[in-house]
Amino acid sequence: MPMRVVPTIAEFRALRRALAEPVGLVPTMGYLHEGHLSLVRLARASCASVVASVFVNPTQFAPSEDLDAYPRDLERDLRLLEAEEVDLVLAPEDPASFYPPGYCTWVDVEGITDRLEGASRPTHFRGVATVVTKLFHVVAPQRAFFGQKDAQQAAVIRRLIADLDFDIEMVVGPTVREPDGLAMSSRNAYLSPDDRAAAPILHRALRLAERLVGDGERDAERVRDAMRTLIESEPRVKLEYVSVADAANLDELDEIDRPALASLAARVGATRLIDNVLLQPGQELS
């Protein structure tokens, strides 16, 4: 059957009933890149039917953020999804289809959302958790696919699935990178040529953290300091935070004595980028 694109929840539900199960869901905000498509392929490999959503969710943007400027190209996105044999695409034309007038119900995941991205963007994860809950409710997937690049988001959704008793298997796909290490992101489209040339220093800082831990460094603050020093050597990059935290709960570590997440956020020119790597003490870097 050809891919179907549906703009409303009611139409989607009518078509969803005919899908073979298990159904895999790949939620996106569009402007797709290889990172998104790698998740679609994971879903295609393990699910009888694949659903993608393309929705720039307004509730995860603060008033000062880039909602209006966020890159969009639905026609291109649909060509890419069709080439990957997606069955259904939920692509609301109007945010009011998800948030009608008078909407006042929100999903807050406490604790894990207070730090890192949550500290920088206080309303962000409320919007993420709410729209993902709505997508789970509408799509009713057996599996849902997210990317490691948004590691804190993945942790929040994992908590949400557990706490709200969703019968959904969460699959986290690896970060997909450009040849120079820059994590693929829709926001990379904002980068000027000079900013694009500077941006890979973020990945180099994360690789430095991997090397230090692989060589036996266990003092988390020394690893954070090394990452800061390297990033601050690039004048086009303004660091917001570096973190070396418990991979499960994102509490900052003093000693790297368990699986850890090294993560960062920085502005490269005017563009805000995030990235992370998992650190495994006792595991040599390949």
Residue frames relative to the residue before (quaternion, step in Angstrom):
aa qw qx qy qz dx dy dz
M 1.0000 0.0000 0.0000 0.0000 0.00 0.00 0.00
P 0.4906 -0.6516 0.4787 0.3249 3.61 -1.00 0.72
M 0.6079 -0.5494 0.4259 0.3837 3.54 -1.23 0.51
R 0.1953 -0.7632 0.6059 0.1104 3.58 -1.03 0.83
V 0.1902 -0.7597 0.6167 0.0796 3.53 -1.04 0.93
V 0.0293 -0.8243 0.5645 -0.0322 3.57 -0.61 1.11
P 0.3265 -0.7902 0.4941 0.1576 3.58 -0.88 0.97
T 0.7695 0.3301 -0.1817 0.5156 3.61 1.17 -0.33
I 0.6006 -0.5749 0.4243 0.3588 3.53 -1.20 0.57
A 0.6457 0.5324 -0.3353 0.4327 3.60 0.91 -0.85
E 0.6753 0.4750 -0.2996 0.4781 3.60 0.90 -0.90
F 0.6239 0.5419 -0.3466 0.4439 3.57 1.00 -0.79
R 0.6664 0.5152 -0.3171 0.4358 3.61 0.82 -0.93
A 0.6321 0.5339 -0.3412 0.4461 3.57 1.01 -0.73
L 0.7024 0.4445 -0.2622 0.4901 3.60 1.01 -0.81
R 0.5844 0.6092 -0.3646 0.3930 3.59 1.09 -0.69
R 0.6108 0.5941 -0.3554 0.3842 3.59 1.01 -0.74
A 0.7048 0.4751 -0.2652 0.4552 3.58 1.13 -0.60
L 0.5190 0.6656 -0.4141 0.3407 3.60 1.22 -0.15
A 0.4468 -0.6509 0.5442 0.2836 3.54 -1.08 0.77
E 0.2821 -0.7663 0.5567 0.1527 3.56 -1.08 0.74
P 0.5035 -0.0948 -0.8556 -0.0743 1.56 -2.30 0.99
V 0.3388 -0.7116 0.5862 0.1878 3.51 -1.26 0.68
G 0.1812 -0.7683 0.6073 0.0904 3.56 -0.96 0.96
L 0.1965 -0.7802 0.5879 0.0838 3.57 -0.98 0.94
V 0.0661 -0.7552 0.6515 0.0295 3.56 -1.01 0.94
P 0.1464 -0.8045 0.5693 0.0847 3.63 -0.20 1.20
T 0.0444 0.7939 -0.6052 0.0390 3.61 -0.93 0.87
M 0.3554 -0.6721 0.5905 0.2707 3.51 -1.40 0.16
G 0.6298 -0.5833 0.3294 0.3932 3.56 1.18 0.47
Y 0.7072 0.3953 -0.3837 0.4431 3.51 -1.42 -0.15
L 0.0201 0.8941 -0.4465 0.0297 3.48 1.00 1.05
H 0.0795 -0.7573 0.6469 0.0412 3.51 -1.26 0.66
E 0.7669 -0.3930 0.2419 0.4460 3.55 -1.30 0.03
G 0.5711 0.5830 -0.3880 0.4283 3.59 1.12 -0.49
H 0.6590 0.4827 -0.3046 0.4898 3.58 0.92 -0.88
L 0.6928 0.4970 -0.2941 0.4318 3.56 0.82 -0.99
S 0.5936 0.5523 -0.3745 0.4498 3.60 1.11 -0.56
L 0.6401 0.5054 -0.3236 0.4798 3.60 1.09 -0.66
V 0.6093 0.5356 -0.3482 0.4698 3.58 1.05 -0.74
R 0.6679 0.4969 -0.3109 0.4587 3.60 0.95 -0.83
L 0.6034 0.5333 -0.3571 0.4733 3.59 1.06 -0.67
A 0.6628 0.4975 -0.3039 0.4699 3.57 0.95 -0.88
R 0.6583 0.5212 -0.3123 0.4445 3.57 0.92 -0.90
A 0.6696 0.5228 -0.2975 0.4356 3.58 1.05 -0.77
S 0.8069 0.3026 -0.1315 0.4900 3.59 1.09 -0.61
C 0.7269 0.3896 -0.2239 0.5193 3.59 1.26 -0.09
A 0.5177 -0.6405 0.4714 0.3154 3.56 -1.11 0.65
S 0.7840 0.1096 -0.0495 0.6090 3.58 1.14 -0.68
V 0.1739 -0.7797 0.5963 0.0797 3.56 -1.12 0.73
V 0.1011 -0.7620 0.6393 0.0219 3.52 -0.97 1.03
A 0.0744 -0.7572 0.6458 0.0634 3.55 -1.07 0.80
S 0.1992 -0.7346 0.6272 0.1653 3.54 -1.21 0.53
V 0.1074 -0.7486 0.6517 0.0579 3.54 -1.15 0.75
F 0.2988 0.7473 -0.5181 0.2894 3.55 -0.15 1.31
V 0.2445 -0.7373 0.6129 0.1445 3.57 -0.65 1.11
N 0.2353 -0.8372 0.4855 0.0901 3.51 -0.04 1.39
P 0.3251 -0.7966 0.4656 0.2074 3.63 -0.28 1.15
T 0.6514 0.5688 -0.3342 0.3747 3.59 1.05 -0.63
Q 0.6642 0.4719 -0.3410 0.4690 3.62 1.18 -0.09
F 0.6027 0.5051 -0.3625 0.5002 3.58 1.31 0.28
A 0.3663 -0.6864 0.5811 0.2388 3.55 -1.02 0.83
P 0.6745 -0.5071 0.3331 0.4208 3.64 -1.17 0.40
S 0.6998 0.4707 -0.2698 0.4647 3.60 1.10 -0.65
E 0.6040 0.5980 -0.3463 0.3970 3.61 1.26 -0.17
D 0.7005 -0.5682 0.3203 0.2895 3.50 -1.41 0.20
L 0.1279 0.8294 -0.5360 0.0923 3.62 0.99 0.73
D 0.7162 0.4544 -0.2752 0.4526 3.60 0.71 -1.02
A 0.7300 0.4278 -0.2361 0.4778 3.57 1.05 -0.75
Y 0.4327 0.7155 -0.4714 0.2802 3.61 1.22 -0.23
P 0.4888 -0.7080 0.4103 0.3026 3.61 -0.71 1.02
R 0.0363 -0.7921 0.6087 -0.0292 3.53 -1.01 0.90
D 0.1789 0.7442 -0.6343 0.1088 3.57 -1.10 0.76
L 0.1345 -0.8518 0.5017 0.0680 3.55 0.46 1.24
E 0.6276 0.5485 -0.3553 0.4233 3.60 0.92 -0.81
R 0.6665 0.4811 -0.2943 0.4877 3.58 0.94 -0.88
D 0.6284 0.5440 -0.3392 0.4405 3.59 0.94 -0.87
L 0.6859 0.4911 -0.2940 0.4494 3.57 0.88 -0.91
R 0.6052 0.5343 -0.3617 0.4663 3.61 1.05 -0.63
L 0.6680 0.4994 -0.3023 0.4615 3.57 0.93 -0.90
L 0.6728 0.4905 -0.3023 0.4641 3.59 0.91 -0.84
E 0.6335 0.5228 -0.3361 0.4609 3.57 1.01 -0.72
A 0.6380 0.5289 -0.3249 0.4556 3.59 1.03 -0.79
E 0.6963 0.4377 -0.2625 0.5046 3.60 1.19 -0.54
E 0.4806 -0.7191 0.3986 0.3051 3.58 1.30 0.30
V 0.1981 0.7588 -0.5786 0.2239 3.56 0.92 0.93
D 0.4328 -0.7273 0.4784 0.2342 3.57 -0.99 0.84
L 0.8067 0.0112 0.0421 0.5893 3.57 0.81 -1.04
V 0.1139 -0.7607 0.6349 0.0731 3.55 -1.12 0.74
L 0.2043 -0.7433 0.6275 0.1099 3.53 -0.82 1.08
A 0.0958 0.8062 -0.5672 0.1381 3.57 -0.39 1.26
P 0.1674 -0.8221 0.5363 0.0921 3.60 0.24 1.22
E 0.3790 -0.7371 0.5161 0.2162 3.56 -0.88 0.96
D 0.7829 0.2105 -0.0725 0.5809 3.55 1.16 -0.61
P 0.4902 -0.6703 0.4643 0.3079 3.63 -0.76 0.95
A 0.5768 0.6060 -0.3784 0.3961 3.60 1.13 -0.51
S 0.5609 0.5847 -0.4063 0.4224 3.59 1.20 -0.29
F 0.7044 0.3754 -0.2500 0.5482 3.59 1.22 -0.45
Y 0.7927 0.1771 -0.0688 0.5792 3.59 1.04 -0.75
P 0.0883 -0.8339 0.5434 0.0397 3.61 0.32 1.21
P 0.6899 -0.4550 0.3375 0.4506 3.60 -1.21 0.29
G 0.7834 0.2880 -0.2436 0.4940 3.53 -0.93 0.97
Y 0.3870 0.7342 -0.4847 0.2760 3.60 1.26 0.00
C 0.0948 0.8285 -0.5416 0.1058 3.60 -0.77 0.98
T 0.5639 0.5930 -0.3874 0.4245 3.61 1.18 0.43
W 0.0187 -0.8216 0.5667 -0.0590 3.58 -0.70 1.12
V 0.2913 -0.7211 0.6019 0.1813 3.53 -1.27 0.52
D 0.0551 -0.7925 0.6073 -0.0093 3.57 -0.67 1.15
V 0.1498 -0.7424 0.6480 0.0808 3.56 -0.89 1.00
E 0.2485 -0.8284 0.4879 0.1179 3.57 -0.34 1.23
G 0.7538 0.4195 -0.2944 0.4113 3.53 -1.34 0.30
I 0.7979 0.3146 -0.1665 0.4866 3.56 0.24 -1.29
T 0.6662 0.4970 -0.2975 0.4698 3.59 1.25 -0.37
D 0.5437 0.6628 -0.3866 0.3400 3.61 1.23 -0.11
R 0.7505 0.3999 -0.1855 0.4924 3.57 1.17 -0.54
L 0.7932 0.3219 -0.2180 0.4688 3.56 -1.36 -0.03
E 0.8345 0.0146 0.0071 0.5508 3.61 -0.58 -1.08
G 0.6321 0.5485 -0.3351 0.4327 3.57 1.05 -0.70
A 0.6417 0.5039 -0.3270 0.4769 3.59 1.07 -0.66
S 0.6940 0.4642 -0.2691 0.4800 3.58 1.04 -0.79
R 0.7889 0.1746 -0.0420 0.5876 3.58 1.09 -0.82
P 0.1880 -0.8732 0.4300 0.1311 3.61 0.50 1.20
T 0.7484 0.3793 -0.2342 0.4911 3.64 1.02 -0.59
H 0.4223 0.7612 -0.4319 0.2359 3.57 1.29 -0.22
F 0.7595 0.4130 -0.2408 0.4411 3.59 0.63 -1.07
R 0.5326 0.5726 -0.4225 0.4582 3.59 1.19 -0.29
G 0.6701 0.4903 -0.2942 0.4733 3.58 0.96 -0.84
V 0.6411 0.5168 -0.3205 0.4682 3.58 1.00 -0.83
A 0.6938 0.4824 -0.2892 0.4498 3.58 0.77 -1.03
T 0.6524 0.5177 -0.3205 0.4513 3.59 0.99 -0.76
V 0.7114 0.4451 -0.2899 0.4603 3.59 0.76 -0.94
V 0.6303 0.5159 -0.3468 0.4651 3.61 1.03 -0.65
T 0.6223 0.5267 -0.3385 0.4698 3.59 1.00 -0.75
K 0.6553 0.5002 -0.3115 0.4726 3.58 0.96 -0.85
L 0.6512 0.5073 -0.3181 0.4663 3.60 0.95 -0.81
F 0.6308 0.5177 -0.3370 0.4696 3.59 0.97 -0.80
H 0.6652 0.5135 -0.3001 0.4514 3.57 0.96 -0.89
V 0.7125 0.4583 -0.2568 0.4651 3.59 0.91 -0.92
V 0.7519 0.4152 -0.2151 0.4647 3.57 0.82 -1.02
A 0.1252 -0.8218 0.5383 0.1386 3.60 1.08 -0.75
P 0.1619 0.8097 -0.5484 0.1317 3.61 0.67 1.05
Q 0.4319 -0.6419 0.5494 0.3155 3.53 -1.30 0.23
R 0.7783 0.1317 -0.0805 0.6087 3.59 1.19 -0.54
A 0.0962 -0.7754 0.6217 0.0545 3.57 -1.14 0.69
F 0.2409 -0.8124 0.5286 0.0505 3.53 -0.88 1.06
F 0.0183 0.7899 -0.6078 0.0789 3.54 -0.83 1.15
G 0.4661 -0.7032 0.4744 0.2513 3.57 -1.24 0.45
Q 0.5567 -0.6185 0.4533 0.3195 3.55 -1.15 0.71
K 0.5353 0.6358 -0.4250 0.3586 3.63 1.07 -0.51
D 0.7207 0.3230 -0.2077 0.5772 3.57 1.10 -0.74
A 0.0561 -0.8727 0.4844 0.0257 3.54 0.71 1.15
Q 0.6620 0.4863 -0.3284 0.4663 3.60 0.92 -0.76
Q 0.6033 0.5417 -0.3506 0.4687 3.58 1.03 -0.72
A 0.6511 0.5122 -0.3203 0.4596 3.58 0.91 -0.88
A 0.6498 0.5120 -0.3179 0.4632 3.58 0.99 -0.81
V 0.6385 0.5232 -0.3210 0.4643 3.58 1.02 -0.81
I 0.6924 0.4716 -0.2885 0.4637 3.59 0.86 -0.91
R 0.5955 0.5478 -0.3619 0.4630 3.59 1.07 -0.66
R 0.6558 0.4966 -0.3022 0.4817 3.60 0.99 -0.85
L 0.6353 0.5428 -0.3163 0.4491 3.56 1.00 -0.88
I 0.6519 0.5164 -0.3105 0.4604 3.58 0.91 -0.94
A 0.6819 0.4839 -0.2902 0.4655 3.57 0.93 -0.89
D 0.7215 0.4733 -0.2683 0.4283 3.56 0.79 -1.00
L 0.7536 0.3652 -0.2060 0.5063 3.59 1.03 -0.72
D 0.4579 -0.7401 0.4123 0.2694 3.58 1.29 0.34
F 0.2279 0.7511 -0.5772 0.2253 3.56 0.91 0.89
D 0.3165 -0.7315 0.5738 0.1885 3.56 -0.94 0.92
I 0.3869 0.7036 -0.4674 0.3699 3.53 0.66 1.24
E 0.3013 -0.7167 0.6007 0.1865 3.55 -1.00 0.87
M 0.2253 -0.7724 0.5813 0.1218 3.57 -0.77 1.05
V 0.1061 -0.7800 0.6162 0.0270 3.55 -0.89 1.02
V 0.1436 -0.7912 0.5919 0.0552 3.59 -0.77 1.07
G 0.2263 -0.7936 0.5564 0.0968 3.55 -0.61 1.19
P 0.5884 -0.6073 0.3975 0.3564 3.61 -1.09 0.63
T 0.5908 -0.5537 0.4525 0.3737 3.54 -1.25 0.49
V 0.2368 -0.7512 0.6020 0.1313 3.55 -0.95 0.93
R 0.1470 -0.8337 0.5323 0.0082 3.54 -0.77 1.11
E 0.5294 -0.5619 0.5272 0.3549 3.50 -1.35 0.38
P 0.6924 -0.4848 0.3147 0.4319 3.64 -1.18 0.33
D 0.7133 0.4246 -0.2657 0.4903 3.63 1.08 -0.58
G 0.6730 -0.5449 0.2809 0.4138 3.59 1.23 0.30
L 0.5114 0.6470 -0.4400 0.3553 3.61 1.14 -0.34
A 0.4402 -0.6912 0.5066 0.2680 3.57 -0.83 1.00
M 0.4672 -0.6723 0.4937 0.2931 3.56 -0.91 0.90
S 0.1082 0.7722 -0.6117 0.1338 3.53 -0.95 0.99
S 0.5546 -0.5961 0.4583 0.3562 3.56 -1.09 0.66
R 0.6553 0.5319 -0.3165 0.4330 3.59 1.07 -0.68
N 0.4760 0.6557 -0.4556 0.3686 3.62 1.20 -0.15
A 0.5543 0.6189 -0.3865 0.4003 3.59 1.19 -0.45
Y 0.6162 0.5619 -0.3462 0.4297 3.59 1.18 -0.44
L 0.5902 0.6428 -0.3637 0.3258 3.59 1.11 -0.67
S 0.3958 -0.6680 0.5775 0.2522 3.55 -1.03 0.85
P 0.6785 -0.4762 0.3303 0.4513 3.66 -1.15 0.26
D 0.6739 0.4830 -0.3115 0.4643 3.62 0.92 -0.81
D 0.6497 0.5006 -0.3196 0.4745 3.57 1.01 -0.77
R 0.6279 0.5367 -0.3365 0.4523 3.57 1.01 -0.79
A 0.6519 0.5134 -0.3152 0.4606 3.59 1.03 -0.75
A 0.6902 0.4778 -0.2757 0.4683 3.59 1.12 -0.66
A 0.5819 0.6693 -0.3558 0.2946 3.58 1.07 -0.79
P 0.6330 0.5604 -0.3758 0.3795 3.69 0.89 -0.63
I 0.4810 0.6544 -0.4610 0.3577 3.61 1.18 -0.13
L 0.5618 0.5934 -0.3969 0.4181 3.61 1.15 -0.45
H 0.6828 0.4577 -0.2864 0.4922 3.56 0.92 -0.87
R 0.6156 0.5402 -0.3590 0.4475 3.60 1.02 -0.68
A 0.6335 0.5206 -0.3359 0.4635 3.59 1.05 -0.69
L 0.6563 0.4930 -0.3113 0.4789 3.57 1.01 -0.73
R 0.6290 0.5134 -0.3315 0.4805 3.56 1.04 -0.71
L 0.6002 0.5447 -0.3546 0.4662 3.58 1.08 -0.68
A 0.6363 0.5144 -0.3285 0.4718 3.61 0.94 -0.82
E 0.6370 0.5229 -0.3272 0.4624 3.60 0.96 -0.82
R 0.6736 0.4986 -0.3049 0.4524 3.58 0.89 -0.92
L 0.6487 0.5212 -0.3272 0.4477 3.58 0.91 -0.88
V 0.6842 0.4609 -0.2924 0.4837 3.58 0.86 -0.90
G 0.6391 0.5287 -0.3258 0.4537 3.58 1.02 -0.77
D 0.6911 0.4535 -0.2662 0.4959 3.58 1.18 -0.61
G 0.6916 -0.5245 0.2663 0.4191 3.57 1.25 0.15
E 0.4583 0.6732 -0.4690 0.3419 3.62 1.20 -0.01
R 0.0777 -0.8168 0.5715 0.0113 3.57 -0.83 1.00
D 0.5442 0.5931 -0.4065 0.4322 3.60 1.26 -0.08
A 0.3575 -0.7810 0.4700 0.2031 3.57 -0.31 1.25
E 0.6527 0.5187 -0.3370 0.4376 3.60 0.97 -0.74
R 0.6104 0.5301 -0.3605 0.4651 3.60 1.06 -0.59
V 0.6399 0.5054 -0.3251 0.4789 3.58 1.03 -0.73
R 0.6451 0.5081 -0.3246 0.4694 3.59 0.93 -0.84
D 0.6545 0.5192 -0.3141 0.4510 3.60 0.94 -0.89
A 0.6467 0.5161 -0.3213 0.4606 3.58 0.97 -0.83
M 0.6461 0.5080 -0.3174 0.4731 3.59 0.99 -0.80
R 0.6501 0.5176 -0.3197 0.4554 3.59 0.92 -0.90
T 0.6648 0.5245 -0.3119 0.4308 3.56 0.84 -0.99
L 0.6685 0.4921 -0.3078 0.4650 3.57 0.90 -0.86
I 0.6862 0.4803 -0.3037 0.4541 3.60 0.79 -0.93
E 0.6865 0.4953 -0.2938 0.4439 3.59 0.93 -0.84
S 0.5453 0.5974 -0.4049 0.4264 3.58 1.27 -0.06
E 0.6673 0.4555 -0.2923 0.5116 3.60 1.26 -0.26
P 0.3387 -0.8016 0.4497 0.2011 3.63 -0.24 1.22
R 0.6390 0.5367 -0.3439 0.4306 3.62 1.09 -0.42
V 0.6873 0.4604 -0.2622 0.4970 3.58 1.30 -0.25
K 0.1159 -0.7756 0.6193 0.0390 3.56 -0.87 1.03
L 0.3069 -0.7963 0.4996 0.1489 3.54 -0.35 1.29
E 0.2536 -0.7460 0.5959 0.1551 3.57 -1.06 0.81
Y 0.7726 -0.2073 0.1253 0.5868 3.58 0.91 -0.86
V 0.1035 -0.6993 0.6903 0.1538 3.47 -1.44 0.28
S 0.0883 -0.8032 0.5891 -0.0057 3.53 -1.07 0.79
V 0.0180 -0.7145 0.6967 0.0605 3.50 -1.27 0.62
A 0.0851 0.8442 -0.5025 0.1660 3.53 -0.07 1.38
D 0.6448 -0.4689 0.4318 0.4218 3.52 -1.34 0.30
A 0.4590 -0.7216 0.4429 0.2693 3.59 -0.67 1.07
A 0.6726 0.5172 -0.3052 0.4324 3.60 1.10 -0.57
N 0.8416 0.1748 -0.0555 0.5080 3.59 0.77 -1.02
L 0.4122 -0.7535 0.4153 0.2997 3.59 1.40 -0.04
D 0.3469 0.6919 -0.5395 0.3313 3.59 1.11 0.62
E 0.4988 -0.6582 0.4703 0.3110 3.57 -0.91 0.91
L 0.3196 -0.7656 0.5378 0.1500 3.56 -1.01 0.88
D 0.3357 -0.6671 0.6181 0.2456 3.51 -1.29 0.50
E 0.7847 0.1409 -0.0496 0.6016 3.56 0.99 -0.93
I 0.3423 -0.7251 0.5609 0.2060 3.55 -0.93 0.93
D 0.1954 0.8036 -0.5227 0.2070 3.54 0.20 1.35
R 0.7206 0.2729 -0.1864 0.6095 3.58 1.31 0.36
P 0.6796 -0.4400 0.3396 0.4787 3.62 -1.18 0.12
A 0.0790 -0.8178 0.5693 -0.0303 3.55 -0.81 1.08
L 0.2911 -0.7172 0.6035 0.1914 3.52 -1.32 0.42
A 0.1590 -0.7356 0.6518 0.0940 3.54 -0.82 1.06
S 0.0965 0.8084 -0.5701 0.1104 3.58 -0.62 1.10
L 0.0681 -0.7937 0.6044 0.0107 3.52 -1.28 0.42
A 0.0963 -0.7315 0.6653 0.1137 3.49 -1.41 0.26
A 0.0743 0.7920 -0.5997 0.0872 3.54 -1.02 0.83
R 0.3548 -0.6756 0.5914 0.2606 3.51 -1.30 0.38
V 0.1288 -0.7519 0.6444 0.0528 3.51 -0.85 1.07
G 0.7425 -0.0711 -0.0289 0.6655 3.52 0.00 1.32
A 0.7835 -0.2719 0.2227 0.5124 3.58 -0.74 -1.05
T 0.6187 0.5888 -0.3222 0.4083 3.60 1.28 -0.17
R 0.2726 -0.7677 0.5618 0.1439 3.54 -0.81 1.03
L 0.0391 -0.8060 0.5895 -0.0364 3.56 -0.74 1.15
I 0.1424 -0.7593 0.6273 0.0987 3.55 -1.24 0.58
D 0.0542 0.7783 -0.6248 0.0300 3.54 -1.26 0.43
N 0.0295 -0.7982 0.6017 0.0055 3.56 -1.26 0.30
V 0.0782 -0.7374 0.6603 0.1191 3.51 -1.41 0.18
L 0.4361 -0.6539 0.5477 0.2869 3.54 -1.26 0.49
L 0.1938 -0.7654 0.6070 0.0907 3.55 -1.02 0.89
Q 0.0986 -0.7905 0.6042 0.0179 3.55 -0.84 1.04
P 0.2715 -0.7705 0.5470 0.1827 3.65 -0.20 1.16
G 0.7692 0.3137 -0.2555 0.4946 3.53 -0.93 0.93
Q 0.6617 0.4556 -0.3109 0.5078 3.56 1.30 -0.11
E 0.3774 -0.7379 0.5118 0.2263 3.58 -0.65 1.07
L 0.4863 -0.6497 0.5048 0.2942 3.55 -1.14 0.75
S 0.3573 -0.7429 0.5252 0.2111 3.55 -0.84 0.99
